[in-house]
Amino acid sequence: MSVLTRQVTSVSSPVQVCIDTLVQRLGDAAAAGVYKMMEGLLLEGPSAVAISALPVCFTFLEDIEE
C-alpha cells in the first residue's frame, strides 16, 4: 500500500486539452473585460460592481430552481 494514491483519469487528446484551455482563457478574458467595463461605468470600485451583479445572480438562481 502506498502513501500516495493514484487517481485514475481518462486520457485526453491534445486537441481536447487545447480546446479546454482556449475556452477557459476566453472566459477569463471576457469576465475581466466585463469587470473593467462595469468598474469604469460605475466609478465606485469592486463593491459597487458586486452590488450591481446581485440582480443577475438572483435571476440565475431563479432559473435554476425552475
C-alpha positions in Angstrom: 0.0 0.0 0.0 1.3 3.4 -0.9 1.1 6.7 0.9 0.2 8.5 -2.3 -2.9 7.3 -4.1 -3.1 7.5 -7.8 -6.2 8.9 -9.3 -7.3 7.2 -12.5 -8.5 9.7 -15.1 -9.4 9.3 -18.7 -6.7 10.2 -21.2 -7.5 13.4 -23.0 -6.3 14.1 -26.5 -4.1 17.1 -27.1 -6.8 18.7 -29.2 -9.3 18.4 -26.3 -6.8 19.9 -23.9 -6.1 22.8 -26.3 -9.9 23.5 -26.7 -10.4 23.3 -23.0 -7.6 25.8 -22.4 -8.8 28.2 -25.1 -12.3 28.1 -23.8 -11.1 28.7 -20.2 -8.8 31.6 -21.2 -11.5 33.2 -23.4 -13.9 33.0 -20.5 -11.4 34.6 -18.1 -10.7 37.4 -20.7 -14.4 38.0 -21.1 -15.0 38.2 -17.4 -12.1 40.6 -16.9 -13.4 42.8 -19.7 -16.9 42.9 -18.3 -15.5 43.7 -14.8 -13.3 46.5 -16.2 -16.3 47.9 -18.2 -18.5 47.9 -15.1 -15.8 49.4 -12.9 -15.3 52.1 -15.5 -19.0 52.8 -15.8 -19.7 52.8 -12.1 -16.5 54.6 -10.9 -17.0 53.2 -7.5 -14.8 50.1 -7.3 -15.3 46.4 -6.6 -18.0 46.8 -4.0 -20.3 48.6 -6.4 -19.6 46.1 -9.1 -20.5 43.3 -6.7 -23.8 45.0 -5.7 -24.7 45.7 -9.3 -24.2 42.0 -10.1 -26.7 40.8 -7.4 -29.8 41.0 -9.7 -28.0 38.9 -12.3 -27.2 36.3 -9.6 -30.7 36.2 -8.3 -32.1 35.8 -11.9 -29.7 32.9 -12.5 -30.7 31.2 -9.2 -34.4 31.6 -10.1 -33.8 29.9 -13.5 -32.1 27.0 -11.8 -35.0 26.4 -9.4 -37.5 26.1 -12.3 
